[in-house]
Amino acid sequence: MTSFNFTSDLLVEWSPLSQQYANGKVLGYTIYYRDYNYFWSPHNSVNTSSPSPTRFTLKGLKPAHEYVIAVAAFTSKGVGPWSAHKYAITGMF
């Protein structure tokens, strides 16, 4: 019998926003995510605390489940446009 361990964590990585596109100094990033199976569900969000590094682990998600994710930089003037949506699945190890 095979036993699987599922993880409810999801590592999100992105490229930093070029300063030429920022409306001020980048203070951090907002990660938007929602359950892939529920198209009309609202996005959850989490802010990173700094503009670097450009990776963040979402914790406490549903194991072996698909999510839709987007990232946006923010400055003192507010949040910029979202990145294209990407699809990711919490995994097994």
C-alpha positions, 0 to 999 in steps of 0.5 A, a space after each residue: 500500500 502506498 502512502 502519500 503526504 499532501 502539502 497545503 503550502 504553495 511557493 509563489 515566485 515572480 520577477 521584480 517590477 522594473 523601477 521604470 514601471 513603478 509609480 514610486 519606490 516599490 514597497 512590496 507585493 500583493 499576492 492574490 489567489 483563489 480556488 480555481 474551481 470557484 470562478 466567482 469566488 473573491 480573491 484572497 490576498 496577502 502583502 509581502 513586507 518588502 520588495 525583496 525577495 520575490 517569493 512567498 509561501 502561501 500556507 494553509 491552503 487545500 492539499 492537492 488543490 488548484 489555485 489561480 494566482 496573480 501578483 501586483 507591486 505596491 508603492 506609497 501611492 497604491 497597488 499597481 496592475 495585476 500580473 497575468 493569472 497563473 495556475 498552480 496546484 498544492 502538491 504531494 511530497 
